[in-house]
Amino acid sequence: MVKKIKNFFKKNILGIIIGGLIFGTAGVYAATYFPSYNVTYDNTESGLSSTDVQGAIDELYNECKTPAMGGDGILEKVPIVTSGDGLYKDEYEDGKYTYKGGNPNNYITFNNERAAWRIISILSDGTIKIMRIESVTQLVWDSSNSNVWSRPSTVNTYLNGTYYNSLTNISQNQIINNNFSVGVQPCGFVVEFEYDTSILVNNENNTKWLGKIALPTISEYVRANSNKELCGTLDTLNDGYNYVTCNQTNWMYGGEYWLLSALCSSQVFSVSDTGTAQAYGNNNYINRQRNDIHPVLYLSSTVKITGGDGSENNPFVIE
């Protein structure tokens, strides 16, 4: 009898496999195509909130799916806007998105500092550029009267030495070396270009510095403003009649702090306590003035976005 059974399976094994596949597929298809109707799901043991089968399936899927990474994770959560506070498609650099407005939902937790950082922009490769809201110290831009960031300047040395070493190991691994725009705005550009923002961006991008931590640029400060009509260029932003209004539509406004950008051979841009952006006209100021320092860095495109909506009370969470 055992021998007959073995012979049967030996001769008919292919048919059994095919039949199993057909009926198995049909069962899955039926379960998918004909979902349970008016079936209540008992969620008391699972801890899920859904009381219907499909809702429970969706909820489990959302819990178990792999979190989106880098800038893609932010873009999945955040709508692109064209006015008011929010995330805009950048008009000066392809594939880039920039946060604008007085208080957009761009808060993020980094280095175990909840909502202490804010997102400046998301790059086309998925890296996320962030800025610390509160100053970490006050320094002269460069004690040797140089406006060359890569020299390195005093602030450069501090940020990529003492400050970087103070970060947690996890945070250090989340930072990537990236190219910061350190191109100098040429002498006389104020008259020639009338502070055209596209010119600011192009000049900044002419020279790059590869490193971990730097400062915000002059064009980033201008681009953070959602009121383009009144505050869309340095000229209008610095206008004595406009700057109070411009302060209310720019989340990067707050205190007097150094920027990364230089002008001519001896000047460096700074945000003033009134919100205007100025280039100070002699090296002695660079050597003497101690302004706030707001670190800026790039988060890897492989960081996982695991929660949050970007608001101050519920900042984006990364791991």
QUINORGI-V760663 format. One record per backbone hydrogen bond with DSSP energy under -1.0 kcal/mol. NH is the residue of the N-H (numbers start at 1). CO is the residue of the C=O. E is the energy in kcal/mol with one decimal. If there is no record, write none. Layout:
nh=<NH NH>
co=<CO CO>
e=<E E>
//
This chain:
nh=<5 6 7 8 9 10 11 12 16 17 18 19 20 21 22 23 24 25 26 27 28 29 30 31 32 33 34 41 47 56 57 58 59 60 61 62 63 64 65 70 71 73 75 76 78 81 86 88 90 96 97 98 99 100 101 106 107 108 109 110 113 116 117 118 119 120 121 122 123 126 128 129 130 131 132 133 136 139 142 145 151 153 155 157 158 159 160 163 164 165 166 167 172 173 174 175 176 178 180 182 183 185 189 192 193 196 200 201 202 203 204 205 207 209 211 214 221 222 223 224 225 226 228 231 232 237 238 242 243 246 247 249 251 253 257 258 259 260 263 264 267 269 270 271 272 275 278 280 285 287 288 289 291 292 293 296 297 299 300 303 305 306 309 310 316 317 319>
co=<1 2 3 4 5 6 7 8 12 13 14 15 16 17 18 19 20 21 22 23 24 25 26 27 28 29 30 51 43 52 53 54 55 56 57 58 59 60 61 303 126 70 71 72 74 87 100 98 96 93 122 88 120 86 224 104 310 117 316 113 110 113 108 131 106 129 129 97 127 123 299 121 297 118 295 116 293 291 286 142 148 149 141 153 154 155 156 158 159 161 163 164 168 169 170 171 298 211 209 207 204 262 186 188 189 193 196 197 198 199 200 201 204 180 178 296 217 218 219 220 222 249 226 227 228 233 234 239 239 242 243 246 101 250 271 292 269 216 267 185 263 261 278 257 276 272 270 268 282 283 284 285 139 256 137 214 130 128 174 300 68 317 314 314 107 307 304>
e=<-2.0 -2.2 -2.3 -2.3 -2.3 -2.3 -2.4 -2.0 -2.1 -2.3 -2.6 -2.6 -2.6 -2.4 -2.6 -2.8 -2.6 -2.7 -2.4 -2.0 -2.2 -2.9 -2.6 -2.5 -2.1 -3.7 -2.5 -3.9 -1.6 -2.1 -2.3 -2.6 -2.4 -2.4 -2.3 -2.3 -1.7 -2.1 -2.2 -3.6 -3.2 -1.0 -2.7 -1.7 -2.0 -2.7 -2.3 -3.1 -2.6 -1.5 -2.5 -2.4 -2.0 -2.7 -2.1 -1.9 -2.7 -2.4 -2.3 -1.2 -1.6 -1.7 -1.4 -2.6 -2.8 -2.9 -1.3 -2.6 -2.5 -1.9 -1.7 -2.7 -2.6 -2.8 -2.3 -2.7 -2.3 -2.0 -1.2 -1.4 -1.5 -1.9 -1.7 -2.4 -2.1 -2.8 -2.3 -2.7 -1.1 -2.4 -1.1 -1.3 -2.4 -1.8 -1.0 -1.0 -2.0 -2.6 -3.0 -2.5 -2.4 -2.7 -1.6 -2.1 -2.7 -1.2 -1.8 -2.4 -2.3 -2.7 -2.3 -2.3 -1.1 -2.4 -2.2 -2.6 -1.6 -1.8 -2.9 -1.3 -1.5 -2.0 -1.3 -2.8 -1.5 -2.7 -2.2 -1.3 -2.2 -2.6 -1.9 -1.1 -1.8 -1.6 -1.3 -1.9 -2.1 -2.9 -2.2 -2.9 -2.1 -2.8 -2.8 -2.7 -3.2 -1.5 -2.9 -1.8 -1.0 -2.0 -1.5 -3.0 -2.0 -2.2 -1.5 -1.8 -2.0 -3.4 -2.7 -1.5 -2.5 -2.0 -2.2 -1.4 -2.3 -2.5 -1.4>
//
